[in-house]
């Protein structure tokens, strides 16, 4: 029985880690939304939307800001690599 359980854990380890990570992220978003709801008195669902969308917006803006530099570096790297 223990061997079957260990084989099951080994086979589903990636899935279980992703599930655990998703739960942790959901808890984080919920806590941030609850804090926003208490501080600003906005609807809790709206606070959750802000808590989820604001970090995504910031990451997107950051990627947009550094994209030209990364593109230039990739171009320079491709010129220097041997063929």
Secondary structure as GFF3:
##gff-version 3
##sequence-region A 1 83
A	DSSP	alpha_helix	2	11	.	.	.	ID=ss1
A	DSSP	alpha_helix	13	40	.	.	.	ID=ss2
A	DSSP	alpha_helix	44	80	.	.	.	ID=ss3
###
